[in-house]
Amino acid sequence: MDINTTSAVSQRIKVLDLIRGIAVLGILVMNIQSFTMPISAYSNPTSFGDLSGANYGIWLGSHLLFDMKFMTLFSVLFGVGIAIFSERVTQKEGYSGKRHYVRMFWLLIIGLLHAYLIWWGDILTLYAVSGCIAYLFLQSPARTLLITGLGLVSCMFVIMMGTGAILPHLPEEDVIKDIMPLWQPGAEAIKAEIAALNGSWSELHAQRIEHALVLQSNLVLYGFRIVGLMLIGMALYKSGFIKQVYSTRTYLLVAMVSLALGYWLTWEGVLFNEHHEFSWKYSLAWGTQFNYWGSLFVALGYLSLILVWGKNIDASLIKRSLSSVGKMAFTNYLMQSIICASLLWGTGFALFGQLDRFEQLLWVLGIWVVCIGFSVAWLKRFEYGPAEWVWRCLTYGKLFPLIRQDK
């Protein structure tokens, strides 16, 4: 490998780290709601708290700019990561399948620990299972990956459209039993959830397990989208899009069209749900599909803009810092959960149900500062983030040097 090729590969890795860093920080804007508000408030903002004035503006901004957008971007990048990991392992070992599945096994274990001991909103478990499925398509050409990925993403859309047609005709007893507790819980249920998460460790742990079981029971439903997004990521990698092989004009054109379409769809969803006053009959299924597709286009727009911006990373303090966050994306994702669960619930300041949306945003900004500062400081001395190092050692079954060799 010549110097120019080595430099190009290094730049590509730094750009991917930059994208991951922005994505993992952006995810917190939405995840903070699950650490501070009843579980229903994430999908139905009218179910808890004030939704007027500044709080409405923050909800609207987060919904338009962040909701599902950065998780979509992160899922696409996971697919890119599978492709790159496979290339590297194949070059060294001749076959990447065994190593990939060992890697996904340990991700599953870490995800389960995260879900049941820290935060129920874990995405790692779903990524591990989805990553095992996505790998089966790895050798397909970019076009096949893209078409298959979009097909899988469409599966959840079809399911939700069918669900939307059925919902208004459900017996009242089924609505009261199965839908209302998660969409529009009563005052007593909300009070009990707040008390549990602001209570002792055993009380909040019981609530954590209950929520984790509910969310993980929907793994199959969400799996269609996640596997599809991973395949789209592989397609973008194989086509050269991620490798920045196209002109700046092309990326800017993709960004402009994607963002316009994505924001328009998301905005139409806001109007639809507000018109129906976030009624479960309309918003629970049909009302989610505007942002379901809008987030896909917005994520592509963000990706395109970052690929344009992500040049000469070493020359910019901001880019280098965000790239450090992305190099430790696994660590930062877990660290966000640990900080929030430790400080916002009963084991900390017992702030669950006590913060309005503006105050939540302040916490997000504070945690961003911690993540950026910690990542930059850690990588000055160490080769990998703590979680990345553990995952790498488990994947290969041996200990890797952690302290940077150039120090």
C-alpha positions as CSV (number, residue, x, y, z in Angstrom):
1,M,0.0,0.0,0.0
2,D,1.6,3.3,-1.1
3,I,1.6,6.5,0.9
4,N,-1.3,8.1,-1.0
5,T,-3.5,5.0,-0.5
6,T,-2.6,4.9,3.2
7,S,-3.5,8.6,3.5
8,A,-6.8,8.1,1.7
9,V,-7.8,5.2,4.0
10,S,-6.8,7.2,7.1
11,Q,-9.0,10.1,5.9
12,R,-11.9,7.8,5.2
13,I,-11.7,6.3,8.7
14,K,-11.6,9.8,10.3
15,V,-14.6,10.9,8.2
16,L,-16.5,7.8,9.5
17,D,-15.5,8.7,13.0
18,L,-16.7,12.3,12.5
19,I,-20.1,11.0,11.3
20,R,-20.4,8.6,14.2
21,G,-19.4,11.3,16.7
22,I,-22.2,13.6,15.4
23,A,-24.7,10.8,15.3
24,V,-24.0,9.5,18.8
25,L,-24.3,13.1,20.2
26,G,-27.5,13.7,18.2
27,I,-29.1,10.5,19.5
28,L,-29.1,11.9,23.1
29,V,-31.5,14.7,22.2
30,M,-34.2,12.1,21.8
31,N,-33.0,9.6,24.4
32,I,-33.0,12.2,27.2
33,Q,-36.8,12.1,27.1
34,S,-36.8,8.4,28.2
35,F,-34.5,9.3,31.1
36,T,-36.7,12.2,32.3
37,M,-40.3,11.5,31.2
38,P,-42.8,8.6,31.2
39,I,-42.3,6.2,28.4
40,S,-45.4,7.3,26.6
41,A,-44.1,10.9,26.1
42,Y,-41.6,9.9,23.5
43,S,-44.3,8.9,21.0
44,N,-47.1,11.0,22.3
45,P,-45.8,14.4,23.5
46,T,-49.3,15.3,24.8
47,S,-49.3,12.4,27.3
48,F,-47.1,14.2,29.9
49,G,-45.8,17.6,30.7
50,D,-46.4,21.1,29.3
51,L,-46.4,21.4,25.5
52,S,-46.7,25.1,25.0
53,G,-44.3,28.1,24.5
54,A,-40.6,27.2,24.6
55,N,-41.4,23.5,25.5
56,Y,-43.4,23.2,22.3
57,G,-40.7,24.9,20.3
58,I,-38.1,22.5,21.7
59,W,-40.3,19.5,21.0
60,L,-40.9,20.6,17.4
61,G,-37.3,21.4,16.8
62,S,-36.1,18.0,18.2
63,H,-38.8,16.2,16.2
64,L,-37.9,17.9,12.9
65,L,-34.1,17.8,13.3
66,F,-33.3,14.8,15.5
67,D,-36.2,12.3,16.0
68,M,-35.1,9.1,14.2
69,K,-32.7,11.0,12.1
70,F,-29.5,10.3,14.0
71,M,-30.5,6.8,14.9
72,T,-31.1,6.2,11.2
73,L,-27.6,7.6,10.4
74,F,-26.1,5.5,13.1
75,S,-27.7,2.3,11.7
76,V,-26.5,3.1,8.2
77,L,-23.0,3.5,9.6
78,F,-23.3,0.2,11.4
79,G,-23.8,-1.4,8.0
80,V,-20.7,0.4,6.7
81,G,-18.8,-0.8,9.7
82,I,-19.7,-4.4,9.0
83,A,-18.4,-4.1,5.5
84,I,-15.1,-2.5,6.6
85,F,-14.6,-5.1,9.4
86,S,-15.2,-7.9,7.0
87,E,-12.7,-6.5,4.5
88,R,-10.0,-6.2,7.2
89,V,-10.6,-9.7,8.7
90,T,-10.7,-11.3,5.3
91,Q,-7.4,-9.8,4.4
92,K,-5.8,-11.2,7.5
93,E,-7.7,-14.5,8.1
94,G,-9.2,-15.3,4.7
95,Y,-12.8,-15.5,6.0
96,S,-14.7,-13.0,8.2
97,G,-17.9,-14.9,9.1
98,K,-16.7,-16.5,12.3
99,R,-15.1,-13.4,13.6
100,H,-18.2,-11.3,12.7
101,Y,-20.6,-13.6,14.6
102,V,-18.4,-13.7,17.6
103,R,-18.3,-9.9,17.5
104,M,-22.1,-9.8,17.3
105,F,-22.5,-12.3,20.1
106,W,-20.5,-10.1,22.5
107,L,-22.4,-7.1,21.4
108,L,-25.6,-8.9,22.2
109,I,-24.4,-9.7,25.7
110,I,-23.3,-6.2,26.3
111,G,-26.6,-4.9,25.0
112,L,-28.6,-7.2,27.3
113,L,-26.6,-6.0,30.3
114,H,-27.2,-2.4,29.2
115,A,-30.9,-2.9,28.8
116,Y,-31.6,-4.7,32.0
117,L,-29.0,-3.1,34.3
118,I,-28.7,0.5,33.0
119,W,-31.4,1.6,30.5
120,W,-34.3,-0.2,28.8
121,G,-34.0,1.8,25.6
122,D,-30.9,-0.1,24.5
123,I,-30.3,-0.4,20.8
124,L,-27.2,-2.7,20.9
125,T,-29.3,-5.9,21.3
126,L,-31.2,-5.1,18.1
127,Y,-28.0,-4.1,16.3
128,A,-26.4,-7.5,17.3
129,V,-29.3,-9.5,16.0
130,S,-29.7,-7.3,12.9
131,G,-26.0,-7.4,12.2
132,C,-26.1,-11.2,12.0
133,I,-28.8,-11.0,9.4
134,A,-27.3,-8.2,7.4
135,Y,-24.0,-10.0,7.1
136,L,-25.7,-12.7,5.0
137,F,-26.2,-10.1,2.2
138,L,-22.6,-8.7,2.4
139,Q,-21.4,-10.2,-0.9
140,S,-24.3,-8.8,-2.9
141,P,-23.6,-5.9,-5.3
142,A,-24.5,-2.3,-4.2
143,R,-27.7,-2.2,-6.3
144,T,-29.0,-5.4,-4.8
145,L,-28.2,-4.2,-1.3
146,L,-30.0,-0.9,-1.9
147,I,-33.1,-2.5,-3.3
148,T,-33.3,-5.1,-0.6
149,G,-32.6,-2.6,2.1
150,L,-35.4,-0.3,0.9
151,G,-37.7,-3.4,0.7
152,L,-37.0,-4.3,4.3
153,V,-37.6,-0.7,5.4
154,S,-40.9,-0.8,3.5
155,C,-42.0,-3.9,5.4
156,M,-42.5,-2.0,8.6
157,F,-44.4,0.7,6.7
158,V,-46.8,-1.9,5.3
159,I,-47.3,-3.4,8.8
160,M,-48.0,0.0,10.3
161,M,-50.4,0.9,7.6
162,G,-52.3,-2.3,8.2
163,T,-52.2,-1.6,11.9
164,G,-53.6,1.9,11.3
165,A,-56.6,0.4,9.4
166,I,-57.3,-2.0,12.3
167,L,-56.9,0.2,15.3
168,P,-60.2,2.2,15.0
169,H,-62.1,-1.1,15.1
170,L,-60.5,-2.7,18.1
171,P,-62.8,-3.6,21.0
172,E,-62.7,-1.0,23.8
173,E,-61.4,-3.5,26.3
174,D,-58.3,-4.2,24.1
175,V,-57.7,-0.5,23.7
176,I,-57.8,0.0,27.5
177,K,-55.6,-3.0,28.2
178,D,-53.0,-2.9,25.4
179,I,-52.8,0.6,23.9
180,M,-53.7,3.3,26.4
181,P,-51.0,2.3,29.0
182,L,-48.3,3.0,26.4
183,W,-49.9,5.8,24.5
184,Q,-52.0,7.8,27.0
185,P,-51.6,6.4,30.5
186,G,-53.8,7.6,33.3
187,A,-52.6,9.9,36.1
188,E,-52.2,7.1,38.5
189,A,-50.0,5.1,36.1
190,I,-47.8,8.1,35.4
191,K,-47.5,8.8,39.1
192,A,-46.5,5.2,39.8
193,E,-43.8,5.3,37.0
194,I,-42.4,8.5,38.3
195,A,-42.3,7.2,41.9
196,A,-40.6,4.0,40.8
197,L,-37.8,5.7,38.9
198,N,-37.3,8.2,41.6
199,G,-37.3,5.5,44.2
200,S,-34.8,3.0,45.5
201,W,-32.5,1.0,43.2
202,S,-34.8,-2.1,43.5
203,E,-37.9,0.0,42.6
204,L,-36.4,1.6,39.5
205,H,-34.8,-1.7,38.5
206,A,-38.2,-3.4,38.5
207,Q,-39.5,-0.6,36.2
208,R,-36.4,-0.9,34.0
209,I,-37.0,-4.6,33.5
210,E,-40.7,-4.1,32.7
211,H,-39.9,-1.4,30.1
212,A,-37.1,-3.5,28.6
213,L,-39.3,-6.5,28.1
214,V,-41.9,-4.4,26.4
215,L,-39.5,-2.8,24.0
216,Q,-37.6,-6.0,23.2
217,S,-40.8,-7.8,22.4
218,N,-41.0,-5.5,19.4
219,L,-37.5,-6.5,18.1
220,V,-38.9,-8.2,15.1
221,L,-41.0,-5.2,14.0
222,Y,-38.1,-2.7,14.3
223,G,-35.7,-5.3,13.0
224,F,-37.0,-4.9,9.4
225,R,-36.0,-1.2,9.4
226,I,-32.6,-1.7,11.1
227,V,-31.5,-4.6,8.9
228,G,-32.7,-2.5,5.9
229,L,-30.7,0.5,7.0
230,M,-27.6,-1.6,7.5
231,L,-27.9,-2.9,3.9
232,I,-28.3,0.6,2.7
233,G,-25.1,1.5,4.5
234,M,-23.3,-1.4,2.8
235,A,-24.6,-0.2,-0.5
236,L,-23.4,3.3,0.1
237,Y,-20.0,2.0,1.0
238,K,-19.7,-0.4,-2.0
239,S,-20.9,2.3,-4.4
240,G,-18.2,4.7,-3.2
241,F,-20.6,7.3,-1.8
242,I,-19.2,6.9,1.7
243,K,-15.6,7.1,0.3
244,Q,-16.2,10.6,-1.0
245,V,-15.5,9.7,-4.6
246,Y,-18.2,12.0,-6.0
247,S,-18.0,15.7,-6.6
248,T,-18.8,18.2,-4.0
249,R,-21.7,19.4,-6.2
250,T,-23.2,15.9,-6.2
251,Y,-23.1,15.6,-2.4
252,L,-24.6,19.1,-2.0
253,L,-27.4,18.3,-4.5
254,V,-28.2,15.1,-2.7
255,A,-28.3,17.0,0.6
256,M,-30.5,19.7,-0.7
257,V,-33.1,17.4,-2.3
258,S,-33.0,14.9,0.6
259,L,-33.4,17.5,3.4
260,A,-36.2,19.3,1.6
261,L,-38.1,16.1,1.1
262,G,-37.4,14.8,4.6
263,Y,-38.3,18.0,6.4
264,W,-41.4,18.3,4.3
265,L,-42.6,14.8,5.2
266,T,-41.8,15.3,8.9
267,W,-43.6,18.6,8.9
268,E,-46.7,17.1,7.3
269,G,-46.6,14.5,10.0
270,V,-46.7,17.2,12.7
271,L,-49.7,18.8,11.0
272,F,-51.5,15.4,10.7
273,N,-50.9,14.5,14.3
274,E,-51.9,17.9,15.7
275,H,-55.0,18.0,13.5
276,H,-56.0,14.7,15.1
277,E,-54.9,15.9,18.5
278,F,-52.5,12.9,18.8
279,S,-55.4,10.5,19.0
280,W,-54.2,6.9,19.1
281,K,-56.6,6.0,16.3
282,Y,-54.6,8.0,13.9
283,S,-51.2,8.9,15.4
284,L,-50.2,5.6,16.8
285,A,-49.7,4.0,13.3
286,W,-50.5,6.4,10.4
287,G,-49.1,9.4,12.2
288,T,-45.7,7.9,12.7
289,Q,-45.1,7.1,9.0
290,F,-44.4,10.7,7.9
291,N,-41.3,10.9,10.1
292,Y,-40.6,7.2,9.4
293,W,-39.7,8.1,5.8
294,G,-38.8,11.7,6.5
295,S,-36.0,10.6,8.8
296,L,-34.5,8.4,6.1
297,F,-34.2,11.4,3.7
298,V,-33.0,13.7,6.4
299,A,-30.3,11.2,7.5
300,L,-29.1,11.0,3.9
301,G,-29.0,14.7,3.7
302,Y,-26.9,15.0,7.0
303,L,-24.6,12.3,5.7
304,S,-24.0,14.1,2.5
305,L,-23.3,17.4,4.2
306,I,-20.9,15.8,6.7
307,L,-19.0,14.1,3.8
308,V,-18.5,17.5,2.2
309,W,-17.6,19.2,5.5
310,G,-15.4,16.3,6.7
311,K,-12.3,17.2,4.7
312,N,-9.0,18.2,6.3
313,I,-10.2,17.0,9.7
314,D,-6.8,17.3,11.4
315,A,-6.8,21.1,10.6
316,S,-10.0,21.8,12.6
317,L,-10.3,21.5,16.4
318,I,-14.1,21.0,16.1
319,K,-13.7,18.2,13.5
320,R,-10.9,16.5,15.5
321,S,-13.0,16.6,18.7
322,L,-16.1,15.2,17.1
323,S,-14.0,12.6,15.4
324,S,-12.6,11.6,18.8
325,V,-16.2,11.2,20.0
326,G,-16.9,8.9,17.0
327,K,-13.9,6.8,17.5
328,M,-15.3,6.1,21.0
329,A,-18.9,6.0,19.9
330,F,-19.6,2.7,21.7
331,T,-18.1,4.1,24.9
332,N,-20.0,7.4,24.6
333,Y,-23.3,5.7,23.9
334,L,-22.9,3.6,27.1
335,M,-21.6,6.6,29.0
336,Q,-24.6,8.7,28.2
337,S,-26.8,6.0,29.6
338,I,-24.7,5.6,32.7
339,I,-24.7,9.4,33.4
340,C,-28.4,9.8,32.9
341,A,-29.5,6.7,34.8
342,S,-27.1,7.5,37.7
343,L,-27.9,11.2,38.0
344,L,-31.5,11.6,36.9
345,W,-33.2,8.7,38.6
346,G,-33.6,7.7,42.3
347,T,-30.0,6.7,42.7
348,G,-29.0,10.3,41.8
349,F,-31.1,13.6,42.0
350,A,-34.5,11.9,41.5
351,L,-35.4,14.2,38.6
352,F,-37.5,11.8,36.6
353,G,-40.7,13.6,35.7
354,Q,-39.4,16.9,37.1
355,L,-37.7,18.5,34.1
356,D,-39.4,20.4,31.3
357,R,-38.1,20.1,27.8
358,F,-35.9,23.2,28.1
359,E,-34.2,21.8,31.2
360,Q,-33.7,18.5,29.4
361,L,-31.9,20.3,26.6
362,L,-29.5,21.9,29.2
363,W,-28.7,18.4,30.4
364,V,-28.0,17.3,26.8
365,L,-25.6,20.2,26.3
366,G,-23.8,19.4,29.5
367,I,-23.4,15.7,28.7
368,W,-22.1,16.6,25.2
369,V,-19.4,18.7,26.9
370,V,-18.5,15.7,29.1
371,C,-18.4,13.3,26.1
372,I,-16.3,15.5,23.9
373,G,-13.9,16.4,26.7
374,F,-13.5,12.8,27.9
375,S,-13.0,11.4,24.4
376,V,-10.3,13.9,23.5
377,A,-8.5,13.5,26.8
378,W,-8.7,9.6,26.7
379,L,-7.5,9.2,23.1
380,K,-4.4,11.4,23.8
381,R,-3.1,8.4,25.9
382,F,-5.1,5.4,24.8
383,E,-5.5,3.6,21.5
384,Y,-9.2,2.7,21.9
385,G,-12.1,3.8,24.0
386,P,-12.8,1.6,27.0
387,A,-15.8,-0.2,25.6
388,E,-14.2,-0.5,22.1
389,W,-11.1,-2.1,23.7
390,V,-13.2,-4.6,25.7
391,W,-15.3,-5.5,22.6
392,R,-12.2,-5.9,20.5
393,C,-10.5,-8.2,23.0
394,L,-13.6,-10.3,23.3
395,T,-14.0,-10.5,19.6
396,Y,-10.4,-11.8,19.0
397,G,-10.0,-13.7,22.3
398,K,-6.9,-11.9,23.3
399,L,-5.7,-8.7,25.0
400,F,-4.6,-5.8,22.8
401,P,-2.3,-3.0,24.0
402,L,-4.5,-0.2,25.2
403,I,-1.9,2.6,25.8
404,R,-0.9,4.3,22.6
405,Q,2.4,3.0,21.2
406,D,3.6,6.4,20.2
407,K,3.5,7.7,23.7
